[in-house]
Amino acid sequence: MKKTIFFFLVLVFCYACESDVPQKQSPQTIFAELFVRYLQNESALKTEATFKEGKDASTATWKEFTDGVKLDGQFMKFKNHKDKLMRYQLKSRNKYAGQYTFEVADQTLKDFKVTLGMTDIKNFQVDNPIIPKKGMRLSWDGDALQEDEKLVLLFSDENNKAYSCTITGPTPKSEKQISPAILPDMIPGKGQLYLVKKKQVQQNGKNQQVNGNIEFYTNSKEIVVGK
């Protein structure tokens, strides 16, 4: 009987010791969304960064950094929208830099440094007039499209009705013959056209998942649509 009680006490003691050992928590992942938009006609730059932390993207919660977030060495402004959306923003007016680096200033995430980069379009040329049923030739002053880039053509007619079509990279040259199959069927007359060059970047590191988007909006150009 004494031996039974002794073994029972030993088991209780061992269980208590195991309970006191702190359980190793699985590392949390930082989910970052980065955004850069540049408007050529206004020389205006808008950047945003949002962060969440958790085991997966669906259950992660908003993350704020005590020492802030920087863009090219300049602190971004933190905004908290009633805990439903936390984001860092920075707006400025300057020449297009081509590359923009986001960096977390906190020591807890000092290794977070992501650069979004893409070349610009200085000018572009199209047929005049544009005959939708014949297609259209587009050329631009800048680099050819890379595999991870796309070019969105945004048209508007005299009634401000909007049309669009998209060219996906890569392109061998800084030009593209757009077929009638993807060119919108626009109303004849005067209109406007501007281009939006886009690039998406996905980067996964140690306990980090980053989704970045950079967009460049060109000046608008007057066009004529024929029959």
C-alpha positions in Angstrom: 0.0 0.0 0.0 2.8 2.4 0.9 4.5 1.6 -2.5 1.3 2.4 -4.3 1.0 5.8 -2.6 4.7 6.5 -3.2 4.4 5.9 -7.0 1.2 7.9 -7.1 3.0 10.9 -5.5 5.9 10.5 -7.9 3.5 10.7 -10.9 1.7 13.7 -9.5 5.1 15.5 -8.9 6.3 14.7 -12.5 3.1 16.0 -14.0 3.3 19.2 -12.0 6.9 19.7 -13.1 5.9 19.3 -16.8 3.0 21.8 -16.3 5.4 24.4 -15.0 7.6 24.2 -18.1 6.6 27.0 -20.4 5.3 25.8 -23.8 7.2 27.0 -26.8 5.0 29.2 -28.9 5.1 29.0 -32.7 6.6 32.1 -34.3 4.2 34.8 -35.5 4.3 35.9 -39.2 4.2 39.5 -40.3 1.9 40.1 -43.3 2.8 43.3 -45.1 0.9 45.1 -47.9 2.9 47.9 -49.6 1.7 50.3 -52.2 3.3 53.0 -54.4 1.4 55.3 -56.8 2.9 58.1 -58.9 0.9 60.6 -60.9 3.0 62.1 -63.7 0.8 65.1 -64.4 0.9 66.2 -60.8 4.4 64.9 -59.9 2.5 63.4 -56.9 3.6 60.3 -55.0 1.4 58.4 -52.6 2.7 55.5 -50.6 1.0 53.2 -48.0 2.0 50.3 -45.8 -0.1 48.0 -43.7 1.0 45.3 -41.4 -0.7 42.3 -39.7 0.7 39.7 -37.3 -0.5 36.2 -36.7 -0.2 32.5 -37.6 -2.0 33.0 -40.9 -3.4 35.8 -43.0 -7.0 35.1 -42.2 -6.6 35.4 -38.4 -3.8 37.9 -38.2 -4.4 41.2 -36.4 -3.3 44.8 -37.2 0.3 45.6 -36.2 1.7 49.0 -35.0 5.4 49.6 -34.6 6.5 51.7 -31.6 9.4 53.3 -33.6 7.5 53.6 -36.8 8.0 52.8 -40.5 10.2 54.7 -42.9 10.1 55.2 -46.7 13.5 56.1 -48.1 14.6 57.2 -44.6 11.6 59.4 -44.0 9.1 58.5 -41.4 5.6 57.6 -42.6 2.5 58.9 -40.9 0.6 56.4 -38.8 -3.2 56.3 -39.0 -5.5 54.2 -36.9 -9.1 54.0 -38.2 -10.9 52.8 -35.0 -8.7 49.6 -34.9 -10.4 48.4 -38.2 -7.5 49.6 -40.3 -4.0 50.7 -39.3 -1.8 52.0 -42.0 1.3 54.1 -42.6 1.2 56.8 -45.3 3.5 59.3 -47.0 2.6 61.7 -49.7 4.9 64.1 -51.5 5.5 66.0 -54.8 8.8 65.2 -56.5 10.4 63.6 -59.5 9.7 59.9 -59.9 12.6 58.0 -58.2 12.1 54.6 -59.8 12.7 52.8 -56.5 11.1 53.2 -53.1 12.3 51.3 -50.0 10.1 50.5 -47.0 11.8 49.9 -43.7 10.6 49.1 -40.2 12.4 51.2 -37.5 11.6 48.9 -34.6 14.4 46.6 -33.4 11.8 43.8 -33.2 11.7 43.8 -37.0 14.9 45.5 -38.0 15.5 43.1 -40.8 12.3 44.2 -42.7 13.5 46.2 -45.7 11.6 45.9 -49.0 12.2 47.9 -52.2 9.5 48.4 -54.9 11.0 49.5 -58.2 9.8 50.0 -61.8 10.9 52.3 -64.7 8.6 55.1 -65.8 7.0 56.1 -69.1 8.1 59.6 -70.2 5.7 59.9 -73.2 3.7 57.7 -75.5 2.3 57.8 -79.1 -0.7 56.2 -80.7 -2.4 56.2 -84.2 -4.3 59.3 -85.1 -7.1 58.6 -85.7 -7.6 55.3 -83.9 -9.8 52.9 -85.9 -11.0 50.3 -83.3 -11.9 47.7 -86.0 -8.4 47.9 -87.4 -6.5 47.8 -84.1 -4.0 50.3 -82.9 -0.2 50.8 -82.6 1.1 52.0 -79.3 4.7 53.0 -78.6 6.2 54.6 -75.5 9.4 56.3 -74.4 10.8 53.9 -71.7 11.8 50.3 -71.2 9.9 47.4 -72.7 7.5 45.6 -70.4 9.0 42.9 -68.2 7.3 39.6 -67.5 5.9 40.8 -64.1 4.6 44.1 -65.6 1.4 45.2 -67.3 0.2 48.3 -69.1 -3.4 49.4 -68.7 -4.8 51.8 -71.4 -7.6 54.0 -70.0 -9.8 55.8 -72.7 -12.6 58.2 -72.3 -14.8 59.8 -74.9 -16.5 63.1 -75.3 -19.3 61.9 -72.9 -16.8 60.9 -70.3 -17.6 57.2 -70.9 -14.6 55.1 -69.9 -13.0 52.2 -71.7 -9.9 50.1 -71.0 -7.7 47.3 -72.3 -4.6 45.7 -70.8 -1.2 44.7 -72.3 0.8 42.1 -70.3 4.5 41.8 -70.4 6.9 40.8 -71.6 7.2 42.9 -74.8 10.3 42.7 -77.0 10.3 46.4 -77.6 8.7 49.6 -76.2 5.8 49.2 -78.5 2.7 47.0 -79.2 0.3 46.4 -82.0 -3.0 46.1 -80.2 -5.5 43.8 -82.0 -9.1 44.7 -82.6 -10.1 41.8 -80.4 -8.9 43.5 -77.2 -9.4 47.1 -78.2 -12.6 48.5 -76.9 -15.4 49.5 -79.3 -15.3 53.2 -78.7 -17.7 55.9 -80.0 -16.1 58.0 -82.8 -15.0 61.5 -81.9 -12.5 63.2 -79.6 -11.3 61.6 -76.4 -8.5 61.2 -73.9 -6.1 58.4 -73.2 -3.6 57.8 -70.4 -1.5 54.7 -69.4 -1.0 53.0 -66.1 2.1 50.9 -65.8 1.8 48.3 -63.0 4.0 45.8 -61.2 3.2 43.4 -58.4 5.9 42.0 -56.1 5.5 39.1 -53.7 8.3 38.3 -51.3 8.4 35.7 -48.6 11.1 35.6 -46.0 11.6 34.2 -42.5 8.3 34.8 -40.7 7.5 37.5 -43.3 5.1 37.6 -46.2 5.1 40.8 -48.4 2.7 41.8 -51.2 3.7 45.0 -53.0 2.2 47.0 -55.8 3.7 49.9 -57.7 1.8 52.0 -60.3 2.8 54.8 -62.6 0.1 57.0 -64.2 1.2 58.9 -67.3 -0.1 62.3 -68.5 -3.3 62.1 -70.5 -3.2 62.7 -74.3 -6.0 63.8 -76.6 -7.0 61.2 -79.2 -9.4 61.0 -82.1 -11.4 57.8 -82.7 -12.5 57.2 -86.3 -15.1 54.8 -87.8 
